[in-house]
């Protein structure tokens, strides 16, 4: 029989992983959107820029404010660090995209 602490830890880690995976999916979608828009003439309108920057800010805030449970694996910790680096890369792509 599992101990209550084991069950709690497993639930927290699973919830944390789902959250991080969803942040990764969102960042990937935004990255693809920026790449697509950068190839289009006049796609980077003021409105598009405002929404994109706001979304990047929200994702960045979520990634950099998430707490890392002490019992997560090294693999999970490395994934979070990689996502933090990726948000910087995506922001650099956004800033390099031609403006309308």
Biopython code that builds the backbone (N, CA, C, O; Angstrom):
import numpy as np
from Bio.PDB.StructureBuilder import StructureBuilder

atoms = [
    (1, "UNK", "N", (0.845, -1.188, 0.000)),
    (1, "UNK", "CA", (0.000, 0.000, 0.000)),
    (1, "UNK", "C", (0.886, 1.245, 0.000)),
    (1, "UNK", "O", (1.859, 1.326, 0.750)),
    (2, "UNK", "N", (0.541, 2.203, -0.840)),
    (2, "UNK", "CA", (1.316, 3.431, -0.943)),
    (2, "UNK", "C", (1.084, 4.308, 0.283)),
    (2, "UNK", "O", (-0.024, 4.397, 0.812)),
    (3, "UNK", "N", (2.147, 4.943, 0.706)),
    (3, "UNK", "CA", (2.058, 5.867, 1.830)),
    (3, "UNK", "C", (1.425, 7.168, 1.330)),
    (3, "UNK", "O", (1.596, 7.525, 0.164)),
    (4, "UNK", "N", (0.700, 7.879, 2.193)),
    (4, "UNK", "CA", (0.062, 9.130, 1.760)),
    (4, "UNK", "C", (1.052, 10.119, 1.150)),
    (4, "UNK", "O", (0.717, 10.788, 0.172)),
    (5, "UNK", "N", (2.259, 10.231, 1.699)),
    (5, "UNK", "CA", (3.240, 11.176, 1.164)),
    (5, "UNK", "C", (3.656, 10.767, -0.246)),
    (5, "UNK", "O", (3.853, 11.626, -1.106)),
    (6, "UNK", "N", (3.791, 9.470, -0.489)),
    (6, "UNK", "CA", (4.144, 8.988, -1.829)),
    (6, "UNK", "C", (3.051, 9.349, -2.825)),
    (6, "UNK", "O", (3.337, 9.779, -3.942)),
    (7, "UNK", "N", (1.814, 9.176, -2.419)),
    (7, "UNK", "CA", (0.685, 9.494, -3.285)),
    (7, "UNK", "C", (0.640, 10.989, -3.579)),
    (7, "UNK", "O", (0.434, 11.399, -4.721)),
    (8, "UNK", "N", (0.832, 11.790, -2.552)),
    (8, "UNK", "CA", (0.829, 13.245, -2.725)),
    (8, "UNK", "C", (1.961, 13.658, -3.654)),
    (8, "UNK", "O", (1.753, 14.442, -4.580)),
    (9, "UNK", "N", (3.151, 13.136, -3.409)),
    (9, "UNK", "CA", (4.306, 13.477, -4.240)),
    (9, "UNK", "C", (4.057, 13.084, -5.697)),
    (9, "UNK", "O", (4.338, 13.862, -6.609)),
    (10, "UNK", "N", (3.535, 11.889, -5.911)),
    (10, "UNK", "CA", (3.250, 11.427, -7.276)),
    (10, "UNK", "C", (2.235, 12.331, -7.967)),
    (10, "UNK", "O", (2.396, 12.649, -9.145)),
    (11, "UNK", "N", (1.195, 12.750, -7.254)),
    (11, "UNK", "CA", (0.173, 13.628, -7.820)),
    (11, "UNK", "C", (0.749, 15.005, -8.158)),
    (11, "UNK", "O", (0.454, 15.562, -9.215)),
    (12, "UNK", "N", (1.561, 15.545, -7.267)),
    (12, "UNK", "CA", (2.162, 16.858, -7.504)),
    (12, "UNK", "C", (3.104, 16.800, -8.703)),
    (12, "UNK", "O", (3.077, 17.684, -9.560)),
    (13, "UNK", "N", (3.928, 15.774, -8.764)),
    (13, "UNK", "CA", (4.866, 15.644, -9.878)),
    (13, "UNK", "C", (4.109, 15.472, -11.189)),
    (13, "UNK", "O", (4.483, 16.074, -12.195)),
    (14, "UNK", "N", (3.081, 14.681, -11.196)),
    (14, "UNK", "CA", (2.296, 14.478, -12.424)),
    (14, "UNK", "C", (1.634, 15.793, -12.860)),
    (14, "UNK", "O", (1.654, 16.129, -14.045)),
    (15, "UNK", "N", (1.056, 16.528, -11.926)),
    (15, "UNK", "CA", (0.460, 17.820, -12.252)),
    (15, "UNK", "C", (1.498, 18.805, -12.761)),
    (15, "UNK", "O", (1.237, 19.556, -13.701)),
    (16, "UNK", "N", (2.674, 18.807, -12.146)),
    (16, "UNK", "CA", (3.761, 19.680, -12.559)),
    (16, "UNK", "C", (4.188, 19.343, -13.979)),
    (16, "UNK", "O", (4.402, 20.240, -14.795)),
    (17, "UNK", "N", (4.312, 18.049, -14.280)),
    (17, "UNK", "CA", (4.714, 17.626, -15.631)),
    (17, "UNK", "C", (3.673, 18.019, -16.674)),
    (17, "UNK", "O", (4.030, 18.463, -17.766)),
    (18, "UNK", "N", (2.403, 17.863, -16.354)),
    (18, "UNK", "CA", (1.342, 18.260, -17.291)),
    (18, "UNK", "C", (1.432, 19.759, -17.560)),
    (18, "UNK", "O", (1.333, 20.193, -18.708)),
    (19, "UNK", "N", (1.616, 20.540, -16.520)),
    (19, "UNK", "CA", (1.731, 21.990, -16.658)),
    (19, "UNK", "C", (2.928, 22.361, -17.537)),
    (19, "UNK", "O", (2.795, 23.174, -18.451)),
    (20, "UNK", "N", (4.088, 21.775, -17.268)),
    (20, "UNK", "CA", (5.294, 22.070, -18.044)),
    (20, "UNK", "C", (5.118, 21.616, -19.494)),
    (20, "UNK", "O", (5.538, 22.317, -20.415)),
    (21, "UNK", "N", (4.511, 20.466, -19.702)),
    (21, "UNK", "CA", (4.266, 19.989, -21.073)),
    (21, "UNK", "C", (3.346, 20.937, -21.833)),
    (21, "UNK", "O", (3.557, 21.189, -23.020)),
    (22, "UNK", "N", (2.336, 21.459, -21.166)),
    (22, "UNK", "CA", (1.434, 22.408, -21.815)),
    (22, "UNK", "C", (2.122, 23.738, -22.107)),
    (22, "UNK", "O", (1.845, 24.366, -23.128)),
    (23, "UNK", "N", (3.012, 24.172, -21.221)),
    (23, "UNK", "CA", (3.802, 25.369, -21.500)),
    (23, "UNK", "C", (4.692, 25.132, -22.718)),
    (23, "UNK", "O", (4.855, 26.020, -23.554)),
    (24, "UNK", "N", (5.263, 23.942, -22.814)),
    (24, "UNK", "CA", (6.112, 23.608, -23.961)),
    (24, "UNK", "C", (5.305, 23.629, -25.259)),
    (24, "UNK", "O", (5.758, 24.181, -26.261)),
    (25, "UNK", "N", (4.126, 23.037, -25.245)),
    (25, "UNK", "CA", (3.268, 23.046, -26.438)),
    (25, "UNK", "C", (2.906, 24.480, -26.839)),
    (25, "UNK", "O", (2.934, 24.827, -28.020)),
    (26, "UNK", "N", (2.575, 25.291, -25.868)),
    (26, "UNK", "CA", (2.219, 26.684, -26.145)),
    (26, "UNK", "C", (3.399, 27.445, -26.730)),
    (26, "UNK", "O", (3.237, 28.220, -27.673)),
    (27, "UNK", "N", (4.571, 27.229, -26.182)),
    (27, "UNK", "CA", (5.769, 27.893, -26.686)),
    (27, "UNK", "C", (6.092, 27.430, -28.111)),
    (27, "UNK", "O", (6.502, 28.232, -28.949)),
    (28, "UNK", "N", (5.907, 26.145, -28.379)),
    (28, "UNK", "CA", (6.125, 25.622, -29.730)),
    (28, "UNK", "C", (5.145, 26.247, -30.728)),
    (28, "UNK", "O", (5.535, 26.609, -31.838)),
    (29, "UNK", "N", (3.882, 26.372, -30.334)),
    (29, "UNK", "CA", (2.884, 26.999, -31.208)),
    (29, "UNK", "C", (3.250, 28.456, -31.503)),
    (29, "UNK", "O", (3.163, 28.907, -32.645)),
    (30, "UNK", "N", (3.651, 29.168, -30.487)),
    (30, "UNK", "CA", (4.024, 30.566, -30.664)),
    (30, "UNK", "C", (5.272, 30.688, -31.538)),
    (30, "UNK", "O", (5.365, 31.586, -32.375)),
    (31, "UNK", "N", (6.218, 29.791, -31.342)),
    (31, "UNK", "CA", (7.430, 29.776, -32.156)),
    (31, "UNK", "C", (7.089, 29.582, -33.637)),
    (31, "UNK", "O", (7.630, 30.273, -34.500)),
    (32, "UNK", "N", (6.201, 28.650, -33.920)),
    (32, "UNK", "CA", (5.779, 28.395, -35.307)),
    (32, "UNK", "C", (5.042, 29.606, -35.884)),
    (32, "UNK", "O", (5.232, 29.950, -37.050)),
    (33, "UNK", "N", (4.217, 30.238, -35.086)),
    (33, "UNK", "CA", (3.489, 31.431, -35.525)),
    (33, "UNK", "C", (4.454, 32.555, -35.885)),
    (33, "UNK", "O", (4.276, 33.238, -36.894)),
    (34, "UNK", "N", (5.466, 32.740, -35.062)),
    (34, "UNK", "CA", (6.452, 33.788, -35.320)),
    (34, "UNK", "C", (7.245, 33.474, -36.581)),
    (34, "UNK", "O", (7.489, 34.359, -37.401)),
    (35, "UNK", "N", (7.646, 32.219, -36.738)),
    (35, "UNK", "CA", (8.374, 31.826, -37.947)),
    (35, "UNK", "C", (7.526, 32.058, -39.198)),
    (35, "UNK", "O", (8.027, 32.546, -40.211)),
    (36, "UNK", "N", (6.256, 31.712, -39.124)),
    (36, "UNK", "CA", (5.348, 31.901, -40.249)),
    (36, "UNK", "C", (5.180, 33.382, -40.563)),
    (36, "UNK", "O", (5.269, 33.794, -41.720)),
    (37, "UNK", "N", (4.939, 34.172, -39.533)),
    (37, "UNK", "CA", (4.712, 35.602, -39.726)),
    (37, "UNK", "C", (5.967, 36.298, -40.257)),
    (37, "UNK", "O", (5.868, 37.252, -41.029)),
    (38, "UNK", "N", (7.132, 35.830, -39.851)),
    (38, "UNK", "CA", (8.381, 36.453, -40.297)),
    (38, "UNK", "C", (8.580, 36.280, -41.804)),
    (38, "UNK", "O", (9.277, 37.075, -42.434)),
    (39, "UNK", "N", (7.978, 35.257, -42.376)),
    (39, "UNK", "CA", (8.111, 34.994, -43.813)),
    (39, "UNK", "C", (7.084, 35.759, -44.646)),
    (39, "UNK", "O", (7.221, 35.859, -45.866)),
    (40, "UNK", "N", (6.070, 36.292, -43.999)),
    (40, "UNK", "CA", (4.991, 36.982, -44.701)),
    (40, "UNK", "C", (5.275, 38.488, -44.767)),
    (40, "UNK", "O", (5.817, 39.071, -43.828)),
    (41, "UNK", "N", (4.908, 39.088, -45.862)),
    (41, "UNK", "CA", (5.043, 40.533, -45.995)),
    (41, "UNK", "C", (3.889, 41.186, -45.235)),
    (41, "UNK", "O", (2.731, 40.806, -45.412)),
    (42, "UNK", "N", (4.198, 42.144, -44.411)),
    (42, "UNK", "CA", (3.208, 42.906, -43.638)),
    (42, "UNK", "C", (2.389, 42.069, -42.654)),
    (42, "UNK", "O", (1.314, 42.499, -42.237)),
    (43, "UNK", "N", (2.867, 40.903, -42.282)),
    (43, "UNK", "CA", (2.120, 40.080, -41.325)),
    (43, "UNK", "C", (2.303, 40.589, -39.897)),
    (43, "UNK", "O", (1.426, 40.408, -39.051)),
    (44, "UNK", "N", (3.419, 41.211, -39.637)),
    (44, "UNK", "CA", (3.730, 41.663, -38.285)),
    (44, "UNK", "C", (3.145, 43.056, -38.040)),
    (44, "UNK", "O", (3.877, 44.043, -37.966)),
    (45, "UNK", "N", (1.843, 43.119, -37.920)),
    (45, "UNK", "CA", (1.150, 44.378, -37.669)),
    (45, "UNK", "C", (1.311, 44.777, -36.197)),
    (45, "UNK", "O", (1.785, 43.993, -35.375)),
    (46, "UNK", "N", (0.915, 45.986, -35.892)),
    (46, "UNK", "CA", (0.989, 46.459, -34.504)),
    (46, "UNK", "C", (0.176, 45.548, -33.593)),
    (46, "UNK", "O", (0.630, 45.184, -32.508)),
    (47, "UNK", "N", (-1.017, 45.182, -34.029)),
    (47, "UNK", "CA", (-1.876, 44.320, -33.222)),
    (47, "UNK", "C", (-1.230, 42.958, -33.009)),
    (47, "UNK", "O", (-1.221, 42.427, -31.898)),
    (48, "UNK", "N", (-0.690, 42.400, -34.090)),
    (48, "UNK", "CA", (-0.038, 41.085, -33.994)),
    (48, "UNK", "C", (1.135, 41.172, -33.026)),
    (48, "UNK", "O", (1.328, 40.284, -32.195)),
    (49, "UNK", "N", (1.909, 42.233, -33.133)),
    (49, "UNK", "CA", (3.064, 42.406, -32.252)),
    (49, "UNK", "C", (2.636, 42.507, -30.789)),
    (49, "UNK", "O", (3.255, 41.903, -29.913)),
    (50, "UNK", "N", (1.585, 43.265, -30.531)),
    (50, "UNK", "CA", (1.115, 43.420, -29.155)),
    (50, "UNK", "C", (0.651, 42.095, -28.564)),
    (50, "UNK", "O", (0.993, 41.760, -27.430)),
    (51, "UNK", "N", (-0.125, 41.350, -29.333)),
    (51, "UNK", "CA", (-0.624, 40.060, -28.852)),
    (51, "UNK", "C", (0.525, 39.075, -28.660)),
    (51, "UNK", "O", (0.571, 38.350, -27.666)),
    (52, "UNK", "N", (1.443, 39.055, -29.607)),
    (52, "UNK", "CA", (2.575, 38.133, -29.524)),
    (52, "UNK", "C", (3.459, 38.461, -28.327)),
    (52, "UNK", "O", (3.868, 37.568, -27.585)),
    (53, "UNK", "N", (3.748, 39.730, -28.145)),
    (53, "UNK", "CA", (4.594, 40.116, -27.012)),
    (53, "UNK", "C", (3.904, 39.817, -25.687)),
    (53, "UNK", "O", (4.550, 39.361, -24.743)),
    (54, "UNK", "N", (2.613, 40.066, -25.607)),
    (54, "UNK", "CA", (1.870, 39.757, -24.386)),
    (54, "UNK", "C", (1.905, 38.254, -24.102)),
    (54, "UNK", "O", (2.105, 37.838, -22.961)),
    (55, "UNK", "N", (1.712, 37.450, -25.137)),
    (55, "UNK", "CA", (1.727, 35.997, -24.971)),
    (55, "UNK", "C", (3.113, 35.522, -24.538)),
    (55, "UNK", "O", (3.234, 34.673, -23.656)),
    (56, "UNK", "N", (4.144, 36.066, -25.153)),
    (56, "UNK", "CA", (5.512, 35.721, -24.752)),
    (56, "UNK", "C", (5.774, 36.104, -23.294)),
    (56, "UNK", "O", (6.405, 35.349, -22.553)),
    (57, "UNK", "N", (5.295, 37.261, -22.893)),
    (57, "UNK", "CA", (5.458, 37.690, -21.501)),
    (57, "UNK", "C", (4.778, 36.720, -20.545)),
    (57, "UNK", "O", (5.342, 36.349, -19.516)),
    (58, "UNK", "N", (3.557, 36.312, -20.895)),
    (58, "UNK", "CA", (2.822, 35.387, -20.034)),
    (58, "UNK", "C", (3.537, 34.036, -19.922)),
    (58, "UNK", "O", (3.674, 33.486, -18.829)),
    (59, "UNK", "N", (3.990, 33.508, -21.066)),
    (59, "UNK", "CA", (4.717, 32.239, -21.040)),
    (59, "UNK", "C", (6.023, 32.366, -20.258)),
    (59, "UNK", "O", (6.381, 31.483, -19.479)),
    (60, "UNK", "N", (6.718, 33.461, -20.472)),
    (60, "UNK", "CA", (7.976, 33.688, -19.758)),
    (60, "UNK", "C", (7.729, 33.779, -18.253)),
    (60, "UNK", "O", (8.446, 33.166, -17.462)),
    (61, "UNK", "N", (6.727, 34.535, -17.870)),
    (61, "UNK", "CA", (6.400, 34.648, -16.443)),
    (61, "UNK", "C", (6.067, 33.290, -15.841)),
    (61, "UNK", "O", (6.502, 32.972, -14.735)),
    (62, "UNK", "N", (5.298, 32.495, -16.570)),
    (62, "UNK", "CA", (4.932, 31.166, -16.065)),
    (62, "UNK", "C", (6.167, 30.279, -15.926)),
    (62, "UNK", "O", (6.328, 29.587, -14.921)),
    (63, "UNK", "N", (7.035, 30.301, -16.934)),
    (63, "UNK", "CA", (8.220, 29.444, -16.889)),
    (63, "UNK", "C", (9.199, 29.855, -15.797)),
    (63, "UNK", "O", (9.776, 29.003, -15.120)),
    (64, "UNK", "N", (9.384, 31.156, -15.627)),
    (64, "UNK", "CA", (10.383, 31.604, -14.662)),
    (64, "UNK", "C", (9.847, 31.689, -13.239)),
    (64, "UNK", "O", (10.632, 31.842, -12.303)),
    (65, "UNK", "N", (8.547, 31.596, -13.051)),
    (65, "UNK", "CA", (8.005, 31.642, -11.695)),
    (65, "UNK", "C", (7.582, 30.265, -11.188)),
    (65, "UNK", "O", (7.220, 30.119, -10.021)),
    (66, "UNK", "N", (7.626, 29.266, -12.049)),
    (66, "UNK", "CA", (7.221, 27.925, -11.628)),
    (66, "UNK", "C", (8.222, 27.390, -10.600)),
    (66, "UNK", "O", (9.435, 27.511, -10.768)),
    (67, "UNK", "N", (7.693, 26.808, -9.558)),
    (67, "UNK", "CA", (8.583, 26.216, -8.561)),
    (67, "UNK", "C", (8.950, 24.801, -9.014)),
    (67, "UNK", "O", (8.155, 24.096, -9.636)),
    (68, "UNK", "N", (10.144, 24.427, -8.689)),
    (68, "UNK", "CA", (10.646, 23.105, -9.039)),
    (68, "UNK", "C", (10.560, 22.230, -7.796)),
    (68, "UNK", "O", (11.334, 22.419, -6.858)),
    (69, "UNK", "N", (9.635, 21.276, -7.774)),
    (69, "UNK", "CA", (9.576, 20.396, -6.600)),
    (69, "UNK", "C", (10.926, 19.712, -6.387)),
    (69, "UNK", "O", (11.588, 19.323, -7.348)),
    (70, "UNK", "N", (11.319, 19.570, -5.152)),
    (70, "UNK", "CA", (12.637, 18.999, -4.850)),
    (70, "UNK", "C", (12.758, 17.541, -5.273)),
    (70, "UNK", "O", (13.868, 17.032, -5.426)),
    (71, "UNK", "N", (11.658, 16.879, -5.458)),
    (71, "UNK", "CA", (11.721, 15.452, -5.781)),
    (71, "UNK", "C", (11.548, 15.147, -7.269)),
    (71, "UNK", "O", (11.381, 13.983, -7.634)),
    (72, "UNK", "N", (11.582, 16.167, -8.141)),
    (72, "UNK", "CA", (11.485, 15.877, -9.573)),
    (72, "UNK", "C", (12.815, 15.299, -10.057)),
    (72, "UNK", "O", (13.861, 15.483, -9.435)),
    (73, "UNK", "N", (12.739, 14.606, -11.169)),
    (73, "UNK", "CA", (13.933, 13.972, -11.724)),
    (73, "UNK", "C", (14.846, 15.008, -12.367)),
    (73, "UNK", "O", (14.432, 16.131, -12.655)),
    (74, "UNK", "N", (16.093, 14.610, -12.587)),
    (74, "UNK", "CA", (17.037, 15.482, -13.294)),
    (74, "UNK", "C", (16.532, 15.788, -14.697)),
    (74, "UNK", "O", (16.721, 16.893, -15.206)),
    (75, "UNK", "N", (15.891, 14.805, -15.317)),
    (75, "UNK", "CA", (15.345, 14.991, -16.666)),
    (75, "UNK", "C", (14.287, 16.096, -16.675)),
    (75, "UNK", "O", (14.276, 16.941, -17.570)),
    (76, "UNK", "N", (13.402, 16.088, -15.682)),
    (76, "UNK", "CA", (12.377, 17.129, -15.585)),
    (76, "UNK", "C", (13.010, 18.497, -15.341)),
    (76, "UNK", "O", (12.578, 19.498, -15.913)),
    (77, "UNK", "N", (14.018, 18.535, -14.502)),
    (77, "UNK", "CA", (14.706, 19.786, -14.213)),
    (77, "UNK", "C", (15.393, 20.325, -15.467)),
    (77, "UNK", "O", (15.335, 21.524, -15.737)),
    (78, "UNK", "N", (16.034, 19.461, -16.221)),
    (78, "UNK", "CA", (16.703, 19.877, -17.459)),
    (78, "UNK", "C", (15.693, 20.374, -18.492)),
    (78, "UNK", "O", (15.969, 21.313, -19.238)),
    (79, "UNK", "N", (14.516, 19.736, -18.528)),
    (79, "UNK", "CA", (13.473, 20.167, -19.464)),
    (79, "UNK", "C", (13.040, 21.599, -19.149)),
    (79, "UNK", "O", (12.883, 22.415, -20.057)),
    (80, "UNK", "N", (12.851, 21.899, -17.885)),
    (80, "UNK", "CA", (12.447, 23.248, -17.487)),
    (80, "UNK", "C", (13.535, 24.256, -17.861)),
    (80, "UNK", "O", (13.229, 25.340, -18.359)),
    (81, "UNK", "N", (14.774, 23.912, -17.630)),
    (81, "UNK", "CA", (15.876, 24.807, -17.989)),
    (81, "UNK", "C", (15.925, 25.028, -19.500)),
    (81, "UNK", "O", (16.166, 26.145, -19.959)),
    (82, "UNK", "N", (15.698, 23.966, -20.269)),
    (82, "UNK", "CA", (15.692, 24.084, -21.732)),
    (82, "UNK", "C", (14.550, 24.985, -22.199)),
    (82, "UNK", "O", (14.722, 25.766, -23.134)),
    (83, "UNK", "N", (13.394, 24.881, -21.559)),
    (83, "UNK", "CA", (12.261, 25.732, -21.929)),
    (83, "UNK", "C", (12.544, 27.198, -21.594)),
    (83, "UNK", "O", (12.128, 28.090, -22.333)),
    (84, "UNK", "N", (13.229, 27.448, -20.515)),
    (84, "UNK", "CA", (13.599, 28.820, -20.161)),
    (84, "UNK", "C", (14.542, 29.401, -21.213)),
    (84, "UNK", "O", (14.426, 30.571, -21.580)),
    (85, "UNK", "N", (15.471, 28.583, -21.693)),
    (85, "UNK", "CA", (16.363, 29.049, -22.765)),
    (85, "UNK", "C", (15.572, 29.272, -24.052)),
    (85, "UNK", "O", (15.812, 30.233, -24.782)),
    (86, "UNK", "N", (14.620, 28.364, -24.321)),
    (86, "UNK", "CA", (13.850, 28.460, -25.558)),
    (86, "UNK", "C", (12.998, 29.723, -25.585)),
    (86, "UNK", "O", (12.854, 30.340, -26.640)),
    (87, "UNK", "N", (12.438, 30.116, -24.462)),
    (87, "UNK", "CA", (11.611, 31.324, -24.452)),
    (87, "UNK", "C", (12.461, 32.533, -24.831)),
    (87, "UNK", "O", (11.966, 33.452, -25.483)),
    (88, "UNK", "N", (13.716, 32.546, -24.438)),
    (88, "UNK", "CA", (14.616, 33.629, -24.855)),
    (88, "UNK", "C", (14.851, 33.574, -26.365)),
    (88, "UNK", "O", (14.864, 34.608, -27.034)),
    (89, "UNK", "N", (15.036, 32.372, -26.895)),
    (89, "UNK", "CA", (15.251, 32.205, -28.336)),
    (89, "UNK", "C", (14.032, 32.646, -29.140)),
    (89, "UNK", "O", (14.160, 33.315, -30.166)),
    (90, "UNK", "N", (12.854, 32.267, -28.665)),
    (90, "UNK", "CA", (11.619, 32.647, -29.355)),
    (90, "UNK", "C", (11.439, 34.160, -29.303)),
    (90, "UNK", "O", (11.007, 34.769, -30.282)),
    (91, "UNK", "N", (11.767, 34.763, -28.172)),
    (91, "UNK", "CA", (11.668, 36.222, -28.073)),
    (91, "UNK", "C", (12.627, 36.893, -29.058)),
    (91, "UNK", "O", (12.283, 37.903, -29.672)),
    (92, "UNK", "N", (13.822, 36.333, -29.208)),
    (92, "UNK", "CA", (14.788, 36.897, -30.168)),
    (92, "UNK", "C", (14.251, 36.781, -31.594)),
    (92, "UNK", "O", (14.437, 37.699, -32.392)),
    (93, "UNK", "N", (13.593, 35.677, -31.926)),
    (93, "UNK", "CA", (12.975, 35.520, -33.260)),
    (93, "UNK", "C", (11.882, 36.565, -33.444)),
    (93, "UNK", "O", (11.771, 37.184, -34.502)),
    (94, "UNK", "N", (11.089, 36.751, -32.418)),
    (94, "UNK", "CA", (10.021, 37.741, -32.475)),
    (94, "UNK", "C", (10.584, 39.135, -32.744)),
    (94, "UNK", "O", (10.075, 39.857, -33.601)),
    (95, "UNK", "N", (11.632, 39.511, -32.012)),
    (95, "UNK", "CA", (12.214, 40.839, -32.174)),
    (95, "UNK", "C", (12.864, 41.006, -33.549)),
    (95, "UNK", "O", (12.945, 42.120, -34.067)),
    (96, "UNK", "N", (13.327, 39.903, -34.138)),
    (96, "UNK", "CA", (13.980, 39.965, -35.447)),
    (96, "UNK", "C", (12.979, 39.948, -36.610)),
    (96, "UNK", "O", (13.349, 40.239, -37.747)),
    (97, "UNK", "N", (11.725, 39.612, -36.330)),
    (97, "UNK", "CA", (10.718, 39.549, -37.397)),
    (97, "UNK", "C", (10.470, 40.936, -37.965)),
    (97, "UNK", "O", (10.377, 41.911, -37.220)),
    (98, "UNK", "N", (10.363, 41.023, -39.288)),
    (98, "UNK", "CA", (10.124, 42.343, -39.913)),
    (98, "UNK", "C", (8.761, 42.911, -39.495)),
    (98, "UNK", "O", (7.774, 42.180, -39.412)),
    (99, "UNK", "N", (8.725, 44.179, -39.243)),
    (99, "UNK", "CA", (7.485, 44.862, -38.833)),
    (99, "UNK", "C", (6.807, 45.481, -40.045)),
    (99, "UNK", "O", (7.448, 45.840, -41.033)),
    (100, "UNK", "N", (5.487, 45.593, -39.936)),
    (100, "UNK", "CA", (4.709, 46.214, -41.027)),
    (100, "UNK", "C", (4.849, 47.711, -40.991)),
    (100, "UNK", "O", (4.270, 48.406, -41.826)),
]
sb = StructureBuilder()
sb.init_structure("model")
sb.init_model(0)
sb.init_chain("A")
sb.init_seg("    ")
for serial, (resi, resn, name, xyz) in enumerate(atoms, 1):
    if name == "N":
        sb.init_residue(resn, " ", resi, " ")
    sb.init_atom(name, np.array(xyz, "f"), 0.0, 1.0, " ", f" {name:<3s}", serial, name[0])
structure = sb.get_structure()
